[in-house]
Amino acid sequence: IQNLAFGTIVLSGPGSWSGEVVSMTQAGALTCGGGTNLTCSGSPQPAQYQVLGTSNSIVTITCPAFNLTGPSTLAFTPNAPATVNLGPAGPTTGVTFGIGGSITLASTTPDGLYTGTFNVTANYQ
């Protein structure tokens, strides 16, 4: 339904630093590092998927980690639900769920656009 976007992240801290984690919840709440080294702006949003099936079925969701590519490589760790319940409207509207995730940045991370493709599996029980 929608692609994940972290928005714009600017490396702003002085000196040499590492280990600044930018993370997004499944609902889209963004945490922009733990200190003053990063500034986040723009319109962050989680990826969104919709699954349909038999009413009240449980669907197991898997989404393995992968690398974002651009001027360099950034490891992306997804934050996906383990399962979703399709509810009573499973065959018609199903359920929509979000996938967030995290990346770790350092003062040496090259500027530029980073992209990647999710591998998401829905296993119907």
C-alpha positions as CSV (number, residue, x, y, z in Angstrom):
1,I,0.0,0.0,0.0
2,Q,2.8,2.4,0.8
3,N,6.6,2.5,0.8
4,L,8.7,3.1,3.9
5,A,10.5,6.4,4.1
6,F,12.7,7.8,6.8
7,G,12.4,11.3,5.5
8,T,15.5,13.5,5.4
9,I,18.3,12.7,7.8
10,V,21.1,15.2,8.2
11,L,24.4,14.3,9.9
12,S,25.0,17.4,12.0
13,G,27.1,16.4,15.0
14,P,30.7,17.7,15.3
15,G,33.7,15.5,15.3
16,S,33.9,11.8,14.8
17,W,31.0,9.7,16.1
18,S,29.2,6.4,15.4
19,G,26.3,4.3,16.6
20,E,23.4,6.8,16.0
21,V,20.3,4.7,15.4
22,V,17.3,6.0,13.5
23,S,14.3,3.8,14.1
24,M,10.7,3.8,13.0
25,T,7.9,1.9,14.7
26,Q,5.3,-0.1,12.8
27,A,2.9,2.8,13.3
28,G,5.4,5.3,11.8
29,A,6.8,7.1,15.0
30,L,10.4,8.1,14.2
31,T,13.3,8.2,16.7
32,C,16.2,10.3,15.3
33,G,19.3,9.1,17.1
34,G,20.1,9.5,20.7
35,G,22.0,12.7,20.8
36,T,22.7,15.9,18.8
37,N,24.4,14.3,15.9
38,L,21.4,13.9,13.6
39,T,18.5,16.1,12.5
40,C,15.4,14.4,11.0
41,S,12.8,16.1,8.9
42,G,10.4,15.5,6.0
43,S,7.6,13.1,6.0
44,P,8.6,9.7,7.5
45,Q,6.2,6.8,7.0
46,P,6.2,3.1,7.6
47,A,5.8,0.6,4.8
48,Q,2.2,-0.7,4.7
49,Y,0.8,-4.0,3.5
50,Q,-2.7,-5.5,3.3
51,V,-3.5,-9.1,3.6
52,L,-6.9,-10.8,2.9
53,G,-8.1,-14.3,3.6
54,T,-10.4,-16.4,5.7
55,S,-12.2,-14.6,8.5
56,N,-10.3,-14.6,11.8
57,S,-7.3,-16.4,10.3
58,I,-3.8,-15.8,11.8
59,V,-1.1,-14.8,9.3
60,T,2.6,-15.1,10.2
61,I,4.7,-12.3,8.9
62,T,8.4,-12.5,8.2
63,C,10.7,-9.8,6.9
64,P,14.4,-10.5,7.0
65,A,17.1,-7.8,7.4
66,F,18.7,-6.5,4.2
67,N,21.0,-3.7,3.1
68,L,20.0,-0.3,1.8
69,T,22.3,0.7,-1.1
70,G,23.3,4.2,-2.3
71,P,26.7,5.9,-2.0
72,S,27.4,3.3,0.6
73,T,25.6,0.3,2.3
74,L,23.4,0.7,5.3
75,A,22.1,-2.4,7.2
76,F,18.4,-2.2,7.7
77,T,16.7,-4.1,10.5
78,P,13.0,-4.4,9.9
79,N,10.4,-4.0,12.7
80,A,7.4,-6.1,11.5
81,P,4.6,-7.8,13.4
82,A,5.1,-11.5,14.1
83,T,1.5,-12.3,13.3
84,V,-1.7,-10.4,12.2
85,N,-5.3,-11.5,12.7
86,L,-7.5,-11.0,9.7
87,G,-10.6,-10.4,11.8
88,P,-14.2,-10.9,10.7
89,A,-13.7,-8.9,7.5
90,G,-10.8,-11.1,6.4
91,P,-12.1,-12.0,2.9
92,T,-13.2,-8.4,2.0
93,T,-10.9,-5.8,3.7
94,G,-8.5,-8.1,5.6
95,V,-6.0,-6.2,7.7
96,T,-3.4,-3.5,7.0
97,F,-0.2,-3.6,8.9
98,G,2.9,-1.5,9.0
99,I,6.6,-2.3,8.9
100,G,9.2,0.1,10.3
101,G,12.8,-0.6,11.0
102,S,16.2,0.9,11.9
103,I,19.5,2.0,10.5
104,T,22.7,2.9,12.2
105,L,24.7,6.0,11.1
106,A,28.1,7.4,11.8
107,S,29.9,10.7,11.0
108,T,31.5,8.9,8.1
109,T,28.2,7.8,6.5
110,P,28.2,9.3,2.9
111,D,25.4,11.7,2.0
112,G,23.0,10.5,-0.6
113,L,19.8,8.6,-1.4
114,Y,19.6,5.1,0.0
115,T,17.1,2.6,-1.3
116,G,16.2,-1.1,-0.9
117,T,13.5,-3.7,-1.5
118,F,11.6,-5.6,1.3
119,N,11.1,-9.3,1.2
120,V,7.9,-9.8,3.1
121,T,6.3,-13.2,3.5
122,A,2.7,-13.8,4.7
123,N,2.2,-17.4,5.8
124,Y,-1.5,-18.2,6.2
125,Q,-2.2,-20.6,9.1
